[in-house]
């Protein structure tokens, strides 16, 4: 009488005339079995599988490979406060979409308490090993932790370009150097020769890359003003820009551009007639910020999708990971125009 119910590895072993352990090794392509199972034995197992239509239990195979099918997501800054929500949301959308497609669950690692607004990956409360690997996000990473990750055997991928720490870091980032250089070229094509730059030249890789992009296409004399601090007061920033003789201001932070734009309009200055404004990267939808700023789009969702895909390849195939930069597309906006008149000092 034919056996009723789901076939098991024991049934396949009996049909093929081998042990159940041999069937398990063949099914999971265990490296340890490469030189121990003769080709003829492997063929008998595969023949039994083909003839019976046996399908391996996915949970059993997962356990045999030591995988939980869980991806960790770690953010150095809190992911959900209102001040940062717009920054992290596209990343989380991309990670969730790809994880679902690839059959993984997500574990948001929030157990480590924040120290001065920063979490630690290797804090004792972080349940890192519950996940098969981890996608890591943050404006600025802890380099000591990153070095430890690179030297270890835990699969991870960073979202955003990261400098090597003894060895290359697997990442998917945005090409801020090329994108910033293109925005400067567009401004110069409209007659702007005196530029102001509001943003740091040091620190996180994303800040350094924007600064490098600016300096790759201008001479020192072209930079009329550099304000390295972000988050300043609107009117003092506007006054400094106008007094410098700059006709276009580049901002690394959208929030600074928003307040300077509002301050200019409150002074009856035309944007872009009296002052052009360029934001060096935004993921906001048009008009979400109130003004259609000239900028470039940061492909945050695609960065997250590619990083999640790369992580799964590291987990399942043992790949080392790569360093990938994605292009940022220019967004025309309404705040970059030709020079109409020379700037004058504010009274």
Buried (B, 14 or more C-beta within 10 A) or exposed (E): EEEEEEBBBEBBBBBBEBEBEBBBBBBBEBEEBEEEBEEEBBEBBBEBBEEBEBEBBEEBEBEBBEBBBBBBBBBBBBBEEEEBEBBBBBBBBBBBBBBEEBEBEBBBBBEBEEEEEBBBBEBEEBEBEEBBBBBBBBBBBBEEBBBBBBEEEBBBBBBBBBEEBEEBBBBBBBBBBBBBBBBBEBBBEBEBBBBBBBBBBEEBBBBBBBBBBBBEBBEEEBBBBBBBEBEBEBBEBBBBBBBBBBBBBBBBBBEBBBBBBBBBEEBEBEBBEBBBBBBBBBBBEEEEBEBBBBBBBBBBBBBBBBBBBBBBBBBBEEBEBBBBBBEBEEBEBEBBBEBEEEBEEEE
